[in-house]
Amino acid sequence: MQILHNPLYAGAYAFGRRAQRTRIVDGRARKATGVRKPRDEWSVLLRDNHQGYISWREYEENHKLLAENAHMKKNCDRKSARGGRALLTGLMRCGRCGRMMRVFYGSAKGNAHRYQCRGDDAHVGVGLCIGIGGVRVDRAVAMQILEAVSDRAVEAAIFASDQVERSRRDVIAAIERDLEGARYEALLASRRYELVDPAKRHVARELEARWNDALERVGVLERKIKDLSALSAARPVIDRGRLLQLAQDLPTVWNAPSTETRTKQRLIHILVQEIICDLDDATNEAVLLIHWTGGRHTEVRVARVKTGRYPAELAPSAVEALRKLGGHWPDRELAVSLNRMLCKTGDGESWTTVRVRDMRERLGIPEYDATKVDVPMISLMKAAEKLGICVGSAKSLVQRGILPATQILPGSPWMVPVEALSSEAVRIGVQGVIDRRPKFYEDYQYDKVVRLPGI
């Protein structure tokens, strides 16, 4: 740990890295010693002061890795990947407050992850900033990654690299021509100085100065050629065939079931510096600004989920909805349905069980009594639990006419007869859903209904 943190082991001499801080606590001065100061505020920092165990570059890289691995500190810095289902862990930055967004996973198996900015969570009551579902965002960024390293992109990068090298060679050739002219001017200046009469000191001094200027120009041009040649020699050798083969194989490897998420995260961290996320409420889209490692930027728009939004033009009044739904469902289900249909109370509040009961009693609507119902009914969610399938599959059976169900108002719960669950048509339809289910769903226990990906 000392080698990682102390600049002494990197060949540098540092002094004044810690300071003393004084605070006023309960009217008294409290002194704290050993407080670390930023590197810019150190009293003395002499690099290459002596031979170190590691280089200064390795020392700075170690500090960068330590900062990225500290997920609970400096929440405005980029963080490293830690596995998990989320591909963009440590890369998503909030476009409104500038903090790094955190990843939240559902408690139940199969739930999708979510990127959430907690804002200034150090102060209670400030509230959350923005959030977005992670499945669509990961898919959109993965498509950009695969496109960035596709065979066409690799060919363009190789062509650009060759063009830069060609331009560097043209510059070297031009400087070599200038160097040839400068050497000729220096040769002429030396001849003029040798032919001058030593008794004419002013003339000799002027010719000597011109000769020195010509020699300095020759030295400057020679250093330029040397630096450009060193850059060309340090250029890595590009294997065009191997790069194209890797670009063609990457989509197959990326989509292979055996590829771990940690491997994908490492690839993304190599290519992407960070991703700034913001929400466009006008178009209901998430705006992602991808900052690539090479300095380029790409804007990607991802549509947000619109499921569950009730059309405002079809929203009935609360009284109308209660008159039609009253007596068919308990007060709790009525409150959920009214809120789903965007119905509000007289003072603009949401519906609760108590408010529904008070309004129902004022309208003279009888309370729901399961014993007085001619045909026992259950909700679509309860029917899905009894059939052992998810709600989406149960709704598809209703839309195909296999599972009989009625809905009094759009947005209200579906009413499914209990006796219909034991029919032969429903049993065959449920078996077809189970047969089409992927293999990894066989081990899932449907003890509660959750939304699963892919269904």
Secondary structure, 3 states (H helix, E strand, C coil): CHHHHCHHHHCCEEECCEEEEEEEECCEEEEEEEEECCHHHCCEEECCCCCCCCCHHHHHHHHHHHHHHCCCCCCCCCCCCCCCCCCCCCCEEECCCCCECEEECCCCCCCCCEEECCCCCCCCCCCCCCEEEHHHHHHHHHHHHHHHCCHHHHHHHHHHHHHHHHHHHHHHHHHHHHHHHHHHHHHHHHHHHHHCCCCCHHHHHHHHHHHHHHHHHHHHHHHHHHHHHHHHHHCCCCCHHHHHHHHHHHHHHHHCCCCCHHHHHHHHHHHEEEEEEEEECCCCEEEEEEEECCCCEEEEEEECCCCCCCCHHHCCCHHHHHHHHECCECHHHHHHHHHHCCCCCCCCCCCCHHHHHHHHHHHCCCCCCHHHCCCCEECHHHHHHHHCCCHHHHHHHHHCCCCCCECCCCCCCCEEEHHHHHCHHHHHHHHHHHHCCCHHHCCCCCCCCCCCCCC
